[in-house]
């Protein structure tokens, strides 16, 4: 006996309907609503809601005459999107009965639809194998063009400060590199490295380094977590959100029914999420992480900042001389019954090994040590700030003034 394998295909149809809300046939809409079981006063109310509508145009204080609307649903109404979806929900009458419909479009029964291999939907370029190579290449090329903004802002004669350049990158360029990350993050490492190279170039522009500078060191210097780490975190957050939906939510149902198939050549978002959690030994629960940058808007009262040593110095001086000047500053500032807190923080190449430490020296000679995990994907910058923020939470004695010493 020979069994013939059933061949099935998945197709996606993208339709952009011009003036969609304005083209709704009201009589058919009311009839469709009635077919869903809505009758009586509710149906009469919807019918009255749609009838007798007028519109006018106002420009520069001048208004046109009112005109009657003979078709369409009201623009700007919270009910209109729902009414439009009900109107479109009859498309299955025009599709072959053996076809399973997941999403709906307008009537396509009598239209010849052109096949496109690389359609763009909501800013994402799709491909038949869902490897997202074309989408990532286009994204990287657009982001490379935006690096000219950083280059112009970092002119040697009047260039912006490092923090301003970093903020520009994080608000203008990096969001484009991370748009809908969980959708395409299963792409191959070699393809995603094209996005990583954009951040590597940006980091070197920000710190004023030459192109031959080590990529990882450049990222650490300006406090930019690797994009792959951020992509992994975004994927975990995305799947956590799916788990939080009610059991009857369509996204939750898809998630619950998903099973890994070893026969598939391409990984999926959920498979990638499973691999990340297995690598980090994470349970399927929400993850807390430190937002970057963590900069308080207003410092505590009676706070004084000293950004320089009491004796002028230069980085070109002998290390022993710099150390001596530093110790002199500490000794002078700590004469008045101060409790002294030494803080430091650092990042790590992994996702969860960033940390911060505090060494607290009290006026009576006693000392205490405290260490904290700075959360997932923490740069040197955020780890340092975590140490500074944690210190007043750790030491609450109000009888002593507190001197915080931070080397960076």
SVG drawing of the C-alpha trace seen along z (x, -y; Angstrom):
<svg xmlns="http://www.w3.org/2000/svg" viewBox="-36 -82 91 84">
<polyline fill="none" stroke="black" stroke-width="0.4" points="0.0,0.0 1.4,-3.4 0.4,-6.5 0.5,-9.8 1.7,-12.7 -0.7,-15.6 0.8,-18.8 -0.4,-22.0 0.7,-25.6 0.5,-28.7 -0.2,-31.9 -0.4,-35.5 -2.5,-38.1 -1.8,-41.8 -4.5,-44.2 -4.3,-48.0 -7.9,-49.2 -8.1,-52.9 -10.5,-54.8 -11.7,-51.6 -14.0,-53.1 -15.6,-55.4 -16.5,-52.5 -18.5,-50.3 -22.0,-49.4 -24.2,-50.3 -27.2,-48.2 -25.0,-45.1 -23.3,-46.0 -26.6,-46.1 -27.7,-42.8 -24.4,-41.2 -24.7,-42.5 -28.2,-41.0 -26.8,-37.7 -24.5,-37.6 -27.6,-37.5 -27.8,-41.2 -31.5,-42.3 -34.0,-44.5 -33.1,-47.9 -29.3,-47.3 -29.7,-46.8 -32.0,-49.8 -29.5,-51.9 -26.6,-50.9 -28.7,-51.6 -29.6,-55.1 -25.9,-55.6 -25.0,-55.0 -27.8,-57.0 -28.1,-60.7 -24.4,-61.5 -23.0,-64.7 -19.5,-66.1 -17.9,-69.4 -14.3,-70.7 -12.8,-73.6 -9.5,-75.3 -8.0,-78.5 -11.2,-79.4 -13.4,-78.9 -15.9,-76.0 -17.6,-74.3 -21.2,-73.4 -22.3,-70.2 -22.7,-67.1 -24.6,-63.9 -22.7,-60.7 -24.4,-57.9 -21.8,-55.2 -19.1,-54.4 -18.7,-54.3 -17.9,-57.4 -14.3,-58.5 -12.8,-58.8 -15.5,-56.8 -14.4,-54.0 -17.2,-51.8 -16.0,-52.2 -13.1,-49.7 -15.3,-47.0 -18.1,-47.7 -15.6,-47.5 -14.2,-44.2 -17.8,-42.8 -18.4,-44.0 -15.2,-42.2 -15.9,-39.0 -17.9,-37.6 -14.9,-37.0 -15.0,-33.2 -18.1,-33.1 -15.8,-33.8 -13.0,-31.4 -12.8,-27.7 -14.3,-25.7 -11.1,-23.6 -9.1,-26.7 -8.4,-27.6 -8.5,-31.3 -6.5,-32.9 -6.7,-36.6 -9.2,-38.4 -9.1,-40.7 -11.6,-42.3 -13.5,-40.3 -10.8,-38.7 -12.9,-36.1 -12.8,-37.7 -9.4,-39.4 -6.1,-38.3 -3.5,-38.6 0.1,-39.1 2.6,-36.9 5.4,-38.8 8.4,-37.0 9.5,-39.9 6.4,-41.7 6.7,-44.4 4.2,-44.4 4.2,-46.9 7.8,-47.8 9.1,-44.2 10.3,-42.7 9.2,-39.0 10.6,-36.2 9.4,-32.7 11.7,-31.0 11.3,-33.6 15.1,-33.9 14.7,-37.8 18.0,-38.3 16.7,-41.0 14.9,-42.8 18.1,-42.9 20.2,-44.0 17.8,-46.9 17.7,-47.9 21.5,-47.9 22.0,-50.0 19.5,-52.6 21.1,-52.7 24.6,-53.1 23.3,-56.2 22.1,-57.7 25.6,-57.3 26.5,-60.5 24.5,-62.3 26.9,-61.1 29.9,-62.0 28.8,-65.5 28.0,-65.9 31.4,-64.6 33.5,-67.1 36.9,-67.5 36.7,-71.3 33.2,-71.6 32.0,-68.0 29.2,-67.1 30.0,-65.3 30.1,-61.6 26.8,-61.3 25.0,-63.5 26.4,-61.3 25.3,-58.2 21.8,-59.6 21.6,-60.4 22.5,-56.9 20.1,-55.3 17.1,-57.5 17.7,-57.9 19.6,-54.9 19.3,-51.9 15.5,-51.8 15.7,-51.2 18.1,-48.3 15.7,-46.7 12.3,-47.3 10.1,-44.2 13.2,-42.2 11.3,-39.1 10.0,-38.5 13.3,-38.2 15.7,-37.3 15.8,-33.6 17.8,-34.8 21.3,-33.4 24.1,-34.9 26.0,-35.9 23.1,-38.0 22.5,-39.6 26.1,-40.6 25.4,-43.2 23.3,-45.0 26.0,-44.5 28.5,-46.2 26.4,-49.4 26.6,-49.6 30.3,-48.9 30.9,-51.8 28.7,-54.0 30.5,-53.2 33.9,-54.1 32.5,-57.4 31.1,-58.2 34.4,-57.6 36.5,-59.0 38.3,-55.8 40.0,-54.6 38.3,-51.9 40.8,-49.3 39.7,-49.5 38.3,-46.3 34.5,-46.2 33.7,-44.8 36.0,-47.3 34.5,-50.2 31.0,-49.1 32.1,-48.8 33.8,-52.2 30.6,-54.0 28.2,-51.7 26.4,-50.1 25.2,-46.5 25.8,-44.1 22.8,-44.1 22.6,-40.3 22.1,-40.5 19.3,-43.1 17.7,-40.9 17.6,-37.9 16.1,-40.0 13.4,-41.4 12.6,-37.9 12.1,-36.8 9.9,-39.8 7.8,-39.1 7.1,-35.5 6.4,-36.5 3.8,-38.9 2.2,-36.0 2.1,-33.9 0.3,-36.8 -2.7,-36.8 -5.9,-35.0 -6.1,-31.4 -8.7,-32.3 -6.6,-35.0 -5.5,-34.1 -1.8,-34.8 -2.0,-32.7 -3.7,-29.8 -1.0,-29.8 1.7,-29.9 0.1,-27.0 -0.2,-24.8 3.3,-25.4 5.6,-22.4 9.2,-22.3 9.6,-20.4 13.1,-19.1 12.2,-18.7 12.1,-22.5 15.2,-24.0 14.5,-27.4 14.2,-28.2 11.3,-30.2 10.9,-32.9 9.5,-30.5 12.2,-28.0 14.8,-30.7 13.2,-31.8 13.4,-28.2 17.1,-28.0 17.9,-31.3 16.1,-30.1 17.8,-26.8 21.2,-28.5 20.6,-30.9 18.7,-28.3 15.6,-30.7 12.1,-29.7 9.1,-30.8 8.5,-33.9 8.8,-37.7 12.3,-39.1 13.2,-42.4 16.1,-44.3 17.7,-47.7 16.6,-50.4 19.5,-52.4 20.5,-55.0 19.6,-55.2 20.1,-58.9 18.0,-60.5 16.3,-63.8 17.1,-65.5 19.9,-64.6 19.0,-64.3 19.1,-67.4 22.5,-68.6 24.3,-66.7 27.6,-68.1 29.4,-66.9 33.2,-67.1 34.3,-66.1 38.0,-67.0 40.8,-66.3 41.6,-69.1 45.0,-69.4 45.0,-69.8 46.3,-66.8 46.5,-65.3 46.2,-61.8 49.7,-62.1 51.2,-62.3 53.0,-59.5 50.4,-56.9 52.1,-57.1 51.6,-60.9 48.0,-60.6 47.4,-58.1 49.0,-60.3 46.8,-63.3 43.7,-61.1 44.6,-59.9 45.1,-63.5 41.7,-64.5 40.1,-61.6 41.9,-62.4 40.9,-66.1 37.2,-65.5 36.8,-62.8 38.1,-64.7 34.7,-65.8 33.3,-62.5 32.4,-61.1 31.4,-57.6 33.2,-56.8 31.6,-54.6 33.8,-53.3 31.7,-52.1 32.5,-50.4 30.6,-48.5 31.3,-46.6 29.6,-44.8 30.2,-41.3 30.0,-39.7 27.3,-37.3 23.7,-38.3 23.6,-38.1 27.1,-38.6 27.2,-42.4 27.7,-43.5 28.5,-46.3 30.3,-46.5 30.3,-48.8 33.0,-49.1 31.8,-51.2 34.3,-52.6 32.8,-54.0 34.3,-56.7 34.9,-54.2 37.1,-52.0 34.6,-49.3 34.0,-48.4 31.3,-46.5 31.2,-45.0 28.2,-44.7 27.8,-43.3 24.8,-43.3 23.8,-41.8 23.0,-44.7 20.5,-42.7 20.4,-41.4 22.4,-43.3 24.1,-46.0 26.9,-48.1 29.7,-49.6 27.7,-52.8 24.6,-51.3 26.5,-49.1 28.3,-52.1 25.1,-54.0 23.5,-50.9 26.3,-50.9 25.8,-54.6 22.1,-54.2 22.3,-51.1 24.7,-52.8 22.1,-55.0 19.7,-52.1 22.4,-50.0 23.6,-52.6 20.8,-54.5 22.7,-55.9 21.8,-59.6 24.3,-60.6 27.2,-60.7 27.8,-62.5 28.4,-60.1 31.2,-60.6 30.8,-58.5 34.0,-57.9 33.5,-56.8 36.6,-56.4 34.7,-57.0"/>
</svg>
